[in-house]
Amino acid sequence: MSRSPSLGAIANVKNPQRKQRRSFNQISAKLAPYGFLTPFIVLFFVFSVFGFVFSLYLSFHQWNPVAGMASMRFVGFENYTFSLGEPDFYKSLYNTIWLGLASGLSQHLVAIPMAYLLVSLGSKFRHFMTSAFFLPFITSTVAVSLIFVNMYSANVGIINKAIVALVNLPVINWFMDWVNAFMPLRWLEDRTLIKPAIAILQFWKFVGFHLVIYISGILTLSKEVEEAAILDGANWRQRFWHVALPHLRPFIFFGVTLTIIGSLQMFEEPFIITNGTGGIGNSGLTISMFLYKVAWEWLDMGWASAMSWLLFLIIAAVTAVQFFVFGKKGLGEH
Amino acid sequence: MELKKLSLALLLVGTTAAAQAATTIRYDCWPNHDKTAVDKIDDFYAANPDIKVEVLSNNWVDHHNKLTTALATGDGAGDLVCIDVEKIGAIVNQGGFTDLTSAFGADKDAEKFVDFAFAQGKGTDGNVYALPLNIGPGVMYYRREHMQDLGFKPEEVTKDWDALIDWGVELKKKGVPLVGHAGSIAQTIINTEVEEGNSIYFDADDKPIVTSERFVKAFTYAQKARELGLDGRFGDWSSEWFEGLKQGSFAIQFSGAWLAGFLESWIAPDTAGKWGVEGLPAGFYGSWGGTFLAIPAQSENKEAAYKLAQWLTQDRDIVLYEFDTNAAFPALRATFDAPMFDEEMAFLGGQQARLLWKDIAENIPSVKPSKADNIARAIILEQALPSVVEEGKDVKVALAEAEKLIVRRMRNL
């Protein structure tokens, strides 16, 4: 539909002052969004882009921060080659992947069927259980980790006390008595137990978050599809495998992506559990902890930056593999 | 009336001008070493009306990280900052601090402090960069029910390390571990039996000496204590350690003088009278912890900051106040004749422990910090020692591997 020039427009032609005001208004209208965006853009550049670019710049330099900016010296790829020759880089990477797989996989393997079960049990029970499982996620990581340190304590910790009480129950004791020979378990002082100790904490903290995602996903499944499956004679297990699970694929994709990124950046829990040391034989040292140690304790910012970029490349590669494996189906496209 | 108004106006102008002329400085520290500067600041103002002090307190870790960032960017550090002795080697020798010898002739105050502490504040160029605020003369704390009550004598069981181990074997028969963690034996030997001219981990040319006899001896004793089952297998500051100090479930703890204050005030206040102190085994002297004051080169108020540093470290009453309220043992010799040093300490079973600490403080050999101490400490105490104690790794192999790692990681220093 075409429009004839308005009276106002005609008046503008005749009145240059009014025209000028209008063009000013037009410019203002165009600039206004940028004005509103400016605070974000400034903060984004100062706190994100600058840090990003500066760490890349640093990774090609040797720099002890305490000696000031003037002490920075260009060293090319030396920090990268040095990182790749460092035994603890590989050890911390292995630990990180181990922890990511152990806690990450178990979170999803538990959260998916549990979400389906909670949805099946009705809204009242579901709301209560979801809140209970979600609570650890919103609790302070530092506080939770400190509590777990106490719980893992070999002689006075509640976990060992519970295990001892359990295996010494009348019937259980007949076939679990051998466990007493291994007590007390030294969760935080034993190379083989420290990773499971961290993974259990991670699982406890994050399983509720994934549960909420999967419950939301199952609730988007239309009643008709569910009812059709029931009419076709599908039982509970079949409906889970052949109806709910395929429907959850994009949610699983989203959850697994978050787990991969989060796991590879794991820092606070192992840092507190191992008192910042990485544990016996560095068996609880994650890659984020190692680069923190290099940067802030050993004051080698260039090396730490190079490792953080290597970590970035690893995260990007693993995420890309995941995209490749899930393909478009992962994003809910067919 | 007009004259009155005029006088009032002049007074107001005068006051405002005086307020403007006052120099404001910032003192950065961590709890509780910030407390004296807050509690007693009026005494400082009385002598220095032209200086105003703001105190900025962060926890220990944040304080040092913030200081590192401020030194990196050349802006944001306090005019006077606390530095833990553990960090001093890595931080002070990198050029971010004021040379107090050249700027204020700080060397002339050397006699005022115990020798080892004043030496720790010097850089590799021999100039003073930091003044000692407090020190931690090292002793062996022991529980009396596992010592005198069982017929043992502190001076006999600390005759040498073998005597200590023998006592541990006797205690084990009664079901009492000697120490919380066997690693503390190694740590004590490493820190206190340093050869003349060396720093803890390096020789005078900054070459690592971690395969030397001292380290082999330290690791061997720790491994032996573990093999004989003489430790409780829990580290310092763990929940079992706290519980053990309260219950007396292990016999000894090597630590600084400050631990007595910690035990009495918050760790185990109900254990008064159950503790005793003795010098370290084999007659060596050492220090556990300590705090220094330094002036960042970026400060624009260095003179005012130095006045505050002098007041905090050299004013006898102030240093004694810090000792009394904060259990921070003084490095200032002028405090050593205070009556409180002769007092019997009820918490330590009536011992005149402060006299023992004073004697130790005067005899601790000077060991200069090295700029790679941080790296070496992490490798030796957090990696090599646990691998020997917890996993039975061969001592010489563990130390040789540690040396390689230290050399590799100190590439830029």
Contacts between the chains, C-beta under 8 A, distances in Angstrom:
chain1	res1	chain2	res2	distance
A	62	B	412	5.3
A	64	B	94	5.7
A	64	B	412	6.5
A	64	B	413	7.7
A	65	B	68	5.4
A	65	B	69	7.1
A	65	B	71	6.4
A	65	B	72	3.4
A	66	B	68	5.8
A	66	B	71	4.8
A	66	B	72	7.0
A	66	B	90	7.1
A	66	B	91	5.3
A	66	B	94	4.1
A	66	B	95	7.9
A	66	B	96	5.3
A	67	B	71	7.9
A	67	B	94	4.1
A	67	B	95	5.4
A	67	B	96	6.8
A	68	B	71	6.6
A	68	B	72	6.8
A	68	B	74	5.8
A	68	B	95	6.8
A	68	B	96	6.3
A	69	B	72	6.9
A	69	B	73	7.2
A	69	B	74	6.5
A	71	B	94	7.7
A	71	B	95	7.7
A	82	B	411	7.4
A	86	B	408	7.7
A	87	B	405	7.9
A	149	B	238	7.7
A	149	B	239	7.1
A	150	B	239	4.9
A	153	B	234	7.9
A	153	B	238	6.8
A	153	B	239	4.7
A	153	B	240	5.5
A	154	B	233	7.1
A	154	B	234	6.9
A	154	B	240	6.7
A	155	B	232	7.9
A	155	B	234	7.5
A	155	B	240	5.4
A	155	B	243	7.9
A	156	B	239	6.0
A	156	B	240	5.8
A	156	B	243	5.6
A	157	B	239	7.6
A	186	B	233	6.6
A	188	B	238	7.9
A	189	B	233	6.2
A	189	B	234	7.5
A	189	B	235	7.7
A	189	B	390	6.6
A	190	B	390	7.7
A	191	B	390	7.3
A	191	B	391	6.9
A	275	B	235	7.6
A	275	B	237	7.5
A	277	B	378	7.8
A	277	B	382	4.4
A	278	B	382	6.8
A	280	B	386	4.7
A	280	B	387	7.7
A	280	B	390	5.2
A	280	B	391	7.5
A	281	B	383	6.9
A	281	B	386	6.5
A	281	B	387	5.7
A	281	B	390	7.7
A	281	B	391	6.9
A	282	B	382	7.8
A	282	B	383	6.3
A	293	B	378	7.1
A	296	B	65	5.7
A	296	B	68	6.6
A	297	B	374	5.4
A	297	B	378	6.6
A	298	B	90	7.9
A	298	B	374	5.8
A	298	B	375	5.1
A	298	B	378	7.5
A	298	B	409	6.5
A	299	B	68	6.9
A	299	B	90	6.0
A	299	B	94	7.8
A	299	B	374	7.5
A	300	B	409	7.7
A	300	B	412	6.0
A	301	B	72	7.9
A	302	B	412	7.9
